[in-house]
């Protein structure tokens, strides 16, 4: 299954949008919202709260903070 190039959600077959840049890079989008954020507004998925990449970064940050707190206690 294909994934959205911005939010990383699974795109169902027969839906979504494909954008091909002149240098040959292919971007797949699940919605116009994702297309606009990546291409027009040039937002980064890591800093956009509703993307899966942001959620992963946040989880990793919490795990890293917990490990640091445990080290400080010992």
Residue pairs with C-beta under 8 A, 6 or more apart in sequence:
1 10
1 11
1 12
1 13
2 10
2 11
2 16
2 28
3 9
3 10
3 11
3 28
4 11
4 16
4 28
4 29
4 30
4 31
4 34
5 27
5 28
5 29
5 34
5 38
6 29
6 34
6 35
6 37
6 38
6 45
6 48
6 51
7 30
7 34
7 45
7 48
7 50
7 51
7 52
7 53
8 45
8 51
8 52
8 53
9 30
9 52
11 28
11 29
11 30
15 30
16 28
16 29
16 30
16 31
17 28
17 29
17 32
17 35
18 26
18 27
18 28
18 29
19 26
19 27
19 28
19 29
19 35
19 39
20 26
20 27
21 27
27 35
27 38
27 39
29 35
29 38
37 43
37 48
38 45
45 51
45 53
45 54
46 53
46 54
46 57
47 54
48 54
